[in-house]
């Protein structure tokens, strides 16, 4: 019997250890479980700080609406703060001549916080009296509202809130360039978040985060644009696009606050996919990124988060009236299990890609002519270029994962070997190009395959000095199609490395012009003018970065510059 007991005790101890470990892991997981909807109060105005803020009524109204449209996501419930509190707060901020977010946060702590705590204390009193029924609660609220001089709506709004935000505008800069027919807007602003907490020790309001960002817009002054169904002028377009960029950056900043980050345990898992109970009710979108993590409790009672990888949402469930699970494809990691935690990884729907490319350029042999360029033989050369791409993810509007609208610009140098002008071999020429189109990516875990179809414009310029010391410059541009096939690997949550092959289709162009001593000479009447061709096969390698913020919208900037 004693022998049996000696054998049994180690087993019991080991079993107790396993149970304790499982309990500790479970408790740690519970520290970051399903996302709970937050109740938000807000000041229904964009508060100016500093001396460099001049906004018209319509501009202020549009800016406030744009910020609210972005900040007030479906994951929150909202209550505007009472007008009386807003008025006293604005007056105090004005009297102190607040210059930055720190100054405004101090005003909030001195003026706004005491008002909120006064209302929270009323809520504590209501709980202390043990009021249960809705009729009892309503009667209490009405009575206290009369005693304190505030309205029932005021009291209920603050009592139901856990967080407060204040939108801020700190600088409004307008630049008009008459010689270029352009107007630029630059808006500096931010957001302050406070957390309202109540407990046995009492109520407190603490500064949660303050975030500053910028939004820029530009447009032709005399142009007209259609924006959200309205026709507006260039100055208005520059302002509204700057406001939209500012608001979008503030949205991402809000999503990055840990208290507001969407989180949920994995409900189901499979080979290359996971599911979790979030969807349209929380404002989920196709291609939203989530980090998969586990939480462990340390010996001192603190928790440690271990990040295991990343997934991308592929199907958004409609859970507005009943429970439904959204699906996400695995990008990094694998072997995920039910109960692991999915944490939102917010980013703008814009990727930047920096590329190094080799592009084809060439032409057919032509007869020599003393007055213009000619090719001594068939030319097949390459141009080394640097490219900057902006890829706009269209998944939220189309529900098609990894579908992008892309624009790019490129710049490089190259030599047309065997070409001459005015009796001399050509030096290296400057090349630039722009383009845009659609991109579709297909991915299996870390590997992404991409297809790009683009309308492109290419331009090559070469210059020199002839035997008579006359400066000259040749220039030729052409429009064509570019098709790229790429393969990428996800290096990290927001970084991809890629390489690819391109095929370019351009019609040969012989529409050469050149400038000689500031006089432009058209060579189209000549029969033996060479044709330059940008067609052929090219190559590129690149890095792509998913942006957390960007001070301007490249597509809107391009539209403003074109004036359409």
HELIX and SHEET records of a PDB file:
HELIX    1   1 UNK A    2  UNK A   30  1                                  29    
HELIX    2   2 UNK A   57  UNK A   71  1                                  15    
HELIX    3   3 UNK A   83  UNK A   95  1                                  13    
HELIX    4   4 UNK A  101  UNK A  107  1                                   7    
HELIX    5   5 UNK A  108  UNK A  112  3                                   5    
HELIX    6   6 UNK A  113  UNK A  128  1                                  16    
HELIX    7   7 UNK A  134  UNK A  148  1                                  15    
HELIX    8   8 UNK A  152  UNK A  159  1                                   8    
HELIX    9   9 UNK A  234  UNK A  255  1                                  22    
HELIX   10  10 UNK A  258  UNK A  260  5                                   3    
HELIX   11  11 UNK A  280  UNK A  282  5                                   3    
HELIX   12  12 UNK A  395  UNK A  398  1                                   4    
HELIX   13  13 UNK A  554  UNK A  562  1                                   9    
SHEET    1   A 5 UNK A  76  UNK A  80  0                                        
SHEET    2   A 5 UNK A  38  UNK A  48  1                                        
SHEET    3   A 5 UNK A 163  UNK A 177  1                                        
SHEET    4   A 5 UNK A 182  UNK A 199 -1                                        
SHEET    5   A 5 UNK A 202  UNK A 220 -1                                        
SHEET    1   B 2 UNK A 224  UNK A 227  0                                        
SHEET    2   B 2 UNK A 230  UNK A 233 -1                                        
SHEET    1   C 7 UNK A 263  UNK A 270  0                                        
SHEET    2   C 7 UNK A 273  UNK A 276 -1                                        
SHEET    3   C 7 UNK A 326  UNK A 332 -1                                        
SHEET    4   C 7 UNK A 303  UNK A 315 -1                                        
SHEET    5   C 7 UNK A 289  UNK A 297 -1                                        
SHEET    6   C 7 UNK A 341  UNK A 344 -1                                        
SHEET    7   C 7 UNK A 263  UNK A 270 -1                                        
SHEET    1   D 9 UNK A 519  UNK A 522  0                                        
SHEET    2   D 9 UNK A 513  UNK A 516 -1                                        
SHEET    3   D 9 UNK A 471  UNK A 492 -1                                        
SHEET    4   D 9 UNK A 447  UNK A 465 -1                                        
SHEET    5   D 9 UNK A 429  UNK A 444 -1                                        
SHEET    6   D 9 UNK A 403  UNK A 414 -1                                        
SHEET    7   D 9 UNK A 379  UNK A 393 -1                                        
SHEET    8   D 9 UNK A 350  UNK A 363 -1                                        
SHEET    9   D 9 UNK A 532  UNK A 533 -1                                        
SHEET    1   E 3 UNK A 374  UNK A 375  0                                        
SHEET    2   E 3 UNK A 419  UNK A 421 -1                                        
SHEET    3   E 3 UNK A 424  UNK A 425 -1                                        
SHEET    1   F 5 UNK A 519  UNK A 522  0                                        
SHEET    2   F 5 UNK A 513  UNK A 516 -1                                        
SHEET    3   F 5 UNK A 471  UNK A 492 -1                                        
SHEET    4   F 5 UNK A 495  UNK A 506 -1                                        
SHEET    5   F 5 UNK A 536  UNK A 546 -1                                        
END                                                                             
